[in-house]
Amino acid sequence: MLIRNYYRTAVRQIARSRFHAGINVIGLSIGMAFTLLIALYGWSEWRVNRQFKDAGRQYILSSQWKDPNMGYPVATLGPLATANPVKSLKIE
């Protein structure tokens, strides 16, 4: 009974001011769409590399070339060696 009363009131209000009701519906749909897009972006960023074992210990090695046209910034020329506990290593 109460829901039917709310429905009738809503239909009457929409019939009286169609322009304002349309603006409200369009604004609500745009707001919901952007909220979903932001949530999807956050979800995809959170899932990156989650399938790997020890995902929290993954790192990216980047190369700094002397000549900027020499190669890609994230590249290695061959397989990497295993890590050794070295205090400081500076390669130039």
C-alpha positions as CSV (number, residue, x, y, z in Angstrom):
1,M,0.0,0.0,0.0
2,L,2.7,2.4,1.0
3,I,4.9,1.6,-2.1
4,R,1.9,2.2,-4.4
5,N,1.4,5.6,-2.8
6,Y,5.1,6.5,-3.3
7,Y,4.9,5.3,-7.0
8,R,1.8,7.5,-7.6
9,T,3.5,10.5,-6.0
10,A,6.6,10.0,-8.1
11,V,4.6,9.7,-11.4
12,R,2.7,12.9,-10.6
13,Q,5.9,14.8,-9.8
14,I,7.6,13.6,-13.0
15,A,4.5,14.5,-15.0
16,R,4.4,18.1,-13.6
17,S,8.1,18.9,-14.3
18,R,9.4,16.7,-17.0
19,F,12.4,18.9,-17.7
20,H,13.8,18.8,-14.1
21,A,13.1,15.1,-13.8
22,G,15.0,14.5,-17.1
23,I,17.9,16.5,-15.8
24,N,17.9,14.5,-12.5
25,V,17.8,11.2,-14.3
26,I,20.6,12.1,-16.7
27,G,22.8,13.5,-13.9
28,L,22.2,10.3,-11.8
29,S,23.1,8.0,-14.8
30,I,26.3,10.0,-15.6
31,G,27.3,9.9,-11.9
32,M,26.8,6.2,-11.7
33,A,28.7,5.6,-14.9
34,F,31.7,7.5,-13.8
35,T,31.6,5.8,-10.4
36,L,31.6,2.4,-12.1
37,L,34.5,3.5,-14.4
38,I,36.6,4.6,-11.4
39,A,35.8,1.4,-9.6
40,L,36.8,-0.7,-12.6
41,Y,40.1,1.1,-12.9
42,G,40.8,0.6,-9.2
43,W,39.9,-3.1,-9.5
44,S,42.2,-3.6,-12.5
45,E,45.1,-1.8,-10.8
46,W,44.6,-3.9,-7.6
47,R,44.7,-7.1,-9.6
48,V,48.0,-6.5,-11.4
49,N,50.4,-9.4,-10.9
50,R,48.2,-10.9,-8.1
51,Q,48.5,-14.4,-9.8
52,F,52.3,-14.6,-9.3
53,K,53.8,-16.2,-6.2
54,D,55.4,-13.6,-3.9
55,A,53.7,-10.7,-5.9
56,G,54.7,-8.2,-3.2
57,R,58.4,-8.9,-4.0
58,Q,58.2,-8.2,-7.7
59,Y,60.3,-5.3,-9.0
60,I,60.9,-3.5,-12.3
61,L,64.4,-2.9,-13.5
62,S,64.8,0.2,-15.7
63,S,67.8,1.1,-17.8
64,Q,69.3,4.6,-18.0
65,W,71.1,4.9,-21.3
66,K,73.8,7.5,-21.9
67,D,72.3,8.2,-25.3
68,P,68.5,8.5,-25.1
69,N,68.1,7.0,-28.6
70,M,70.0,3.9,-27.7
71,G,67.1,1.7,-26.4
72,Y,63.9,1.3,-24.5
73,P,63.9,2.6,-20.9
74,V,62.6,-0.7,-19.5
75,A,64.8,-3.4,-21.2
76,T,67.5,-5.9,-20.5
77,L,70.0,-7.1,-23.1
78,G,70.1,-10.6,-21.7
79,P,69.0,-12.9,-18.8
80,L,69.5,-11.4,-15.4
81,A,71.8,-13.0,-12.9
82,T,70.6,-14.2,-9.5
83,A,70.7,-11.6,-6.7
84,N,73.7,-11.5,-4.4
85,P,73.7,-9.6,-1.1
86,V,76.0,-6.7,-2.1
87,K,76.0,-3.6,0.1
88,S,76.5,-1.1,-2.7
89,L,77.1,-1.5,-6.4
90,K,77.5,1.5,-8.7
91,I,77.7,0.9,-12.4
92,E,78.5,3.7,-14.7
